[in-house]
Structure formats: C-alpha cells, structure tokens
Amino acid sequence: MNICTDWLHGTPSTITQWTLTERGVLKGRSPLHKGLFFTKNREFAVGSAGGPNARPNVYQATLKPGAHVLDISDPGVTCTPQESEQLRQLVVSRRPGKGNIQAEYQEYWENGWRTGEIMKYAVRPGDLQMAQMAHLALYQRETAAGLRAWNLMQQTTRDCIEDIVDASIAAGYQAVAGNERQYGVTYPILIVLDPNILTSPVKV
C-alpha cells in the first residue's frame, strides 16, 4: 500500500486543524475512537460520516515525512512478521477473552488485515448469546429486539477496534495503515494516533 498519498476523512463537523480532542463525544450512540480514521476512497469517507444525506464534510491530508507508521495491510510483506505479531499480542492483552477472536489466531489476524475483516467482530464458537444477537442484528433489525441487538453489535465491534487503537498506541506507533471491509468491499484505511504527523486539513 502506498501510504504517502492523499488520505480522506469524512465528518459532520467543520475542521480547521487535526485534533483528538474537542471533536464531540459521540458518533451516533458510541464514544469516538482515540484515533482519527482515514481512507483513500471518497465514497467510504462520506459513508463513515453518516452518508450523503448527512451532508458530511470531507477533508484531505497526507503524512509528513518521518512519521512512525506501521503498514499492516499485508503482514509479512508491508511489515515484518515480528511487527505484526507484536501488535497482535498487544491487542489480545487488552481484554483477554472479550475481544475479537480473529486476533487470537495468527492466520486469522493476518488474513483479516488483508481483507479488512479484522475490523469486524467475530462471534466466539460456543457463545450462543452473541450468536443470537448477531442473527437478530442481521435479519431482524426492523424489530425492537433486532435494533437492540444491532446497537450491541455496533458497540462490541467498536470496542474491538479500540483494542487495536490502544495496542497501537502502546506499541509507540503514530499511525497504522490497513484495510477495512464494508458491504463486501475492502477499503484502505489509516488510523492516525498522533495528529502532528498530518498536513493541515483541506476540504475537498
């Protein structure tokens, strides 16, 4: 992945400088992540900010030279196996037994970063309660129970992504590049943990 390129960030807010504070406290029902999320795809950026009906703003930035970035979009190719494994171990240690089970198996972890599925919560085998919640969220979202299940799965997924953010901060990275999968399409993403590595935001 070419990380030295233009990255896009969609938001309902107006941005004059990149910051991890004073961004509001919620995205829908969930707290904001500790990192800023970027993509190279404008449609994905717009969708991440609520879709075109929300009239989001899209801002562009590039990474400044010298930024300490882990490109884990293709583990073993874009980063060393050791770098990938170090981050995986840190992710697993965040909330043992409660996080994304994909992080607990090296093969799933590596493939998950390539496909973007690592950003999706995977139900643990034998966890019948979460399996039922996932079924309700997917197939009965129009019901009250399905909507509650959808909100729970969204929050659980957010927590698992935050495990990656927290682990990346603990590893000392200023940003992590990878992939995220939405509606069957894989998009490149950049999780920025230190806004000082970004050029000033330009609305595009």
C-alpha positions as CSV (number, residue, x, y, z in Angstrom):
1,M,0.0,0.0,0.0
2,N,1.2,3.5,-0.8
3,I,0.8,5.4,2.5
4,C,2.5,8.5,1.2
5,T,-0.6,9.7,-0.6
6,D,-3.8,11.8,0.0
7,W,-6.0,10.4,2.7
8,L,-9.6,11.4,3.2
9,H,-11.6,11.9,6.5
10,G,-15.4,12.3,6.5
11,T,-17.1,14.1,9.3
12,P,-20.3,16.1,10.0
13,S,-18.1,18.7,11.8
14,T,-16.0,21.6,10.4
15,I,-12.3,21.1,10.9
16,T,-9.6,23.7,10.9
17,Q,-6.9,21.6,12.4
18,W,-6.5,17.9,13.2
19,T,-7.0,17.0,16.9
20,L,-8.0,14.1,19.0
21,T,-9.8,16.3,21.5
22,E,-12.7,18.7,21.2
23,R,-14.3,16.5,18.5
24,G,-17.5,16.0,20.3
25,V,-18.0,12.9,22.4
26,L,-20.3,10.6,20.4
27,K,-20.7,9.1,17.0
28,G,-24.3,8.0,17.0
29,R,-24.5,6.2,20.3
30,S,-20.8,5.4,20.6
31,P,-17.9,7.3,22.0
32,L,-15.4,8.5,19.4
33,H,-12.2,6.4,18.9
34,K,-8.9,7.6,20.3
35,G,-7.6,7.8,16.7
36,L,-8.6,9.6,13.5
37,F,-9.7,7.3,10.7
38,F,-8.9,8.0,7.1
39,T,-9.5,6.2,3.8
40,K,-8.4,6.8,0.1
41,N,-12.0,6.3,-1.1
42,R,-14.3,9.3,-1.0
43,E,-17.5,7.2,-1.0
44,F,-16.3,5.4,2.1
45,A,-15.3,8.6,3.7
46,V,-18.8,10.1,3.1
47,G,-20.4,6.9,4.3
48,S,-18.4,6.9,7.5
49,A,-19.7,10.3,8.3
50,G,-23.3,9.4,8.0
51,G,-23.8,9.1,4.3
52,P,-24.6,11.8,1.7
53,N,-28.0,12.7,3.3
54,A,-26.0,13.9,6.3
55,R,-24.1,16.3,4.1
56,P,-20.7,15.5,5.6
57,N,-17.5,17.4,5.1
58,V,-14.6,15.5,3.6
59,Y,-11.1,16.7,4.4
60,Q,-7.8,15.6,2.8
61,A,-4.3,15.3,4.4
62,T,-1.0,13.5,3.8
63,L,1.5,12.1,6.1
64,K,4.6,14.2,6.9
65,P,8.0,12.7,6.3
66,G,9.4,10.7,9.1
67,A,6.1,9.6,10.6
68,H,6.3,6.3,12.6
69,V,3.7,4.3,10.7
70,L,3.0,0.5,10.7
71,D,1.6,-0.6,7.4
72,I,0.0,-3.9,8.3
73,S,-2.2,-4.1,5.2
74,D,-0.3,-7.2,4.1
75,P,1.5,-8.7,7.1
76,G,4.9,-10.2,6.2
77,V,5.0,-8.0,3.1
78,T,4.3,-4.4,4.1
79,C,5.6,-5.1,7.6
80,T,7.7,-7.8,9.2
81,P,6.1,-10.9,10.7
82,Q,7.6,-9.8,14.0
83,E,5.9,-6.3,13.8
84,S,2.6,-8.0,13.0
85,E,3.0,-10.5,15.9
86,Q,4.0,-7.8,18.4
87,L,0.8,-5.8,17.6
88,R,-1.3,-8.9,17.7
89,Q,-0.1,-9.9,21.1
90,L,-0.7,-6.4,22.4
91,V,-4.3,-6.5,21.0
92,V,-5.0,-9.8,22.7
93,S,-3.8,-8.5,26.0
94,R,-6.2,-5.6,26.0
95,R,-9.3,-7.5,27.1
96,P,-8.4,-11.2,27.3
97,G,-11.3,-13.4,26.2
98,K,-13.6,-10.4,25.3
99,G,-12.0,-9.0,22.2
100,N,-12.2,-10.1,18.5
101,I,-11.4,-13.8,18.4
102,Q,-9.7,-13.2,15.0
103,A,-6.8,-11.5,16.9
104,E,-6.2,-14.7,18.9
105,Y,-5.1,-16.8,15.8
106,Q,-2.2,-15.6,13.7
107,E,-3.6,-16.9,10.5
108,Y,-7.0,-15.1,11.0
109,W,-5.2,-12.0,12.2
110,E,-3.0,-11.7,9.1
111,N,-5.8,-12.6,6.6
112,G,-8.1,-10.2,8.5
113,W,-5.8,-7.3,7.8
114,R,-5.6,-8.2,4.2
115,T,-9.4,-8.4,3.7
116,G,-10.4,-5.8,6.3
117,E,-12.4,-8.4,8.3
118,I,-10.2,-7.7,11.3
119,M,-12.3,-4.6,11.8
120,K,-15.4,-6.8,12.1
121,Y,-16.3,-8.6,15.3
122,A,-16.3,-12.4,15.0
123,V,-18.5,-14.3,17.4
124,R,-16.6,-16.9,19.5
125,P,-17.5,-20.5,19.0
126,G,-19.9,-21.6,21.7
127,D,-21.0,-18.1,22.6
128,L,-24.7,-18.7,21.9
129,Q,-25.9,-15.4,23.3
130,M,-23.7,-13.3,20.9
131,A,-24.5,-15.6,18.0
132,Q,-28.2,-14.9,18.7
133,M,-27.5,-11.2,18.9
134,A,-25.7,-11.3,15.6
135,H,-28.6,-13.2,14.0
136,L,-31.1,-10.6,15.3
137,A,-28.9,-7.7,14.1
138,L,-28.6,-9.1,10.6
139,Y,-32.0,-10.5,9.9
140,Q,-34.5,-8.8,12.3
141,R,-33.1,-5.2,12.5
142,E,-36.6,-3.8,11.9
143,T,-37.8,-5.2,15.2
144,A,-37.2,-3.7,18.6
145,A,-35.1,-6.7,19.7
146,G,-33.2,-6.6,16.4
147,L,-32.4,-2.9,16.8
148,R,-31.1,-3.5,20.3
149,A,-29.0,-6.4,19.0
150,W,-27.7,-4.1,16.2
151,N,-26.7,-1.5,18.7
152,L,-25.0,-4.1,20.9
153,M,-23.0,-5.5,17.9
154,Q,-22.0,-2.0,16.8
155,Q,-20.7,-1.2,20.3
156,T,-18.9,-4.6,20.6
157,T,-17.3,-4.0,17.2
158,R,-16.2,-0.5,18.3
159,D,-14.7,-1.9,21.4
160,C,-12.7,-4.5,19.3
161,I,-11.4,-1.7,17.0
162,E,-10.5,0.3,20.1
163,D,-8.4,-2.7,21.2
164,I,-6.3,-2.2,18.0
165,V,-6.1,1.6,18.6
166,D,-5.0,1.1,22.2
167,A,-2.4,-1.6,21.3
168,S,-1.0,0.6,18.5
169,I,-0.6,3.4,21.0
170,A,1.2,1.1,23.4
171,A,3.5,-0.1,20.6
172,G,4.5,3.5,20.0
173,Y,3.1,4.0,16.5
174,Q,1.9,7.4,15.3
175,A,-0.4,5.7,12.8
176,V,-1.4,2.3,11.5
177,A,-2.4,1.5,7.9
178,G,-4.5,-1.4,7.0
179,N,-7.8,-2.4,5.4
180,E,-11.5,-2.3,6.4
181,R,-14.3,-4.2,4.8
182,Q,-17.8,-2.6,4.3
183,Y,-20.7,-4.1,2.4
184,G,-18.4,-6.6,0.7
185,V,-15.8,-4.1,-0.4
186,T,-12.3,-3.8,1.0
187,Y,-11.0,-0.2,1.5
188,P,-7.6,1.0,2.6
189,I,-7.6,2.8,6.0
190,L,-5.2,4.8,8.0
191,I,-5.7,5.1,11.8
192,V,-3.9,8.2,13.0
193,L,-2.9,8.3,16.6
194,D,-0.8,11.5,16.6
195,P,-2.4,14.3,14.5
196,N,1.0,16.1,14.4
197,I,2.1,13.8,11.6
198,L,-0.6,15.1,9.2
199,T,-0.5,18.1,6.9
200,S,-3.2,20.7,7.5
201,P,-6.8,19.7,6.6
202,V,-8.0,20.7,3.2
203,K,-11.7,20.5,2.4
204,V,-12.3,18.6,-0.8
